[in-house]
């Protein structure tokens, strides 16, 4: 094996280790992101969605009352 071949093999091995390390890190970070989304983001979205729907329901009820009052007033 020539010096050049050895250097190419060494560089290839280092590159492969780097790619493997990056892939492992990405897998760990992705798992952490999924846990964060499930534990923090999803419950917050659900809580705020419920609050928004309740607020919209109140506003729609007020609007329905207004429409009824206008109908009675114009009759």
C-alpha positions as CSV (number, residue, x, y, z in Angstrom):
1,X,0.0,0.0,0.0
2,X,1.4,3.4,-1.0
3,X,1.5,6.4,1.3
4,X,-1.2,8.0,-0.8
5,X,-3.5,5.0,-0.4
6,X,-3.0,5.0,3.3
7,X,-3.8,8.7,3.6
8,X,-6.9,8.2,1.5
9,X,-8.0,5.3,3.8
10,X,-7.3,7.4,6.9
11,X,-9.2,10.3,5.5
12,X,-12.1,8.1,4.5
13,X,-12.2,6.5,8.0
14,X,-12.2,9.9,9.7
15,X,-15.0,11.1,7.4
16,X,-17.0,8.0,8.1
17,X,-16.6,8.5,11.8
18,X,-17.7,12.1,11.5
19,X,-20.8,11.1,9.6
20,X,-21.6,8.4,12.1
21,X,-21.2,10.9,15.0
22,X,-23.4,13.5,13.2
23,X,-26.0,10.9,12.5
24,X,-26.0,9.8,16.2
25,X,-26.3,13.3,17.4
26,X,-29.2,14.0,15.0
27,X,-31.0,10.9,16.2
28,X,-30.6,12.0,19.9
29,X,-31.6,15.6,19.1
30,X,-34.6,14.5,17.1
31,X,-35.7,12.2,20.0
32,X,-35.3,15.2,22.4
33,X,-37.4,17.4,20.1
34,X,-40.2,14.9,19.9
35,X,-40.3,14.6,23.7
36,X,-40.3,18.4,24.0
37,X,-43.1,18.7,21.5
38,X,-45.2,16.0,23.1
39,X,-44.6,17.2,26.7
40,X,-44.6,21.0,26.3
41,X,-46.0,22.2,22.9
42,X,-49.0,19.9,22.4
43,X,-50.5,20.5,25.9
44,X,-50.0,24.3,25.5
45,X,-51.7,24.3,22.1
46,X,-54.5,22.2,23.5
47,X,-55.0,24.5,26.5
48,X,-54.9,27.7,24.4
49,X,-57.1,26.2,21.7
50,X,-59.7,25.4,24.3
51,X,-59.5,28.9,25.7
52,X,-59.8,30.4,22.2
53,X,-62.9,28.3,21.4
54,X,-64.5,29.3,24.7
55,X,-63.8,32.9,24.0
56,X,-65.2,32.6,20.4
57,X,-68.3,30.9,21.9
58,X,-68.9,33.8,24.2
59,X,-68.5,36.3,21.3
60,X,-70.8,34.3,19.1
61,X,-73.5,34.2,21.8
62,X,-73.2,38.0,22.2
63,X,-73.5,38.4,18.4
64,X,-76.6,36.2,18.4
65,X,-78.1,38.3,21.2
66,X,-77.3,41.4,19.2
67,X,-78.9,40.0,16.0
68,X,-82.1,39.0,17.9
69,X,-82.3,42.5,19.5
70,X,-82.0,44.1,16.1
71,X,-84.7,41.8,14.7
72,X,-87.0,42.7,17.5
73,X,-86.2,46.4,17.2
74,X,-86.9,46.4,13.4
75,X,-90.1,44.4,13.7
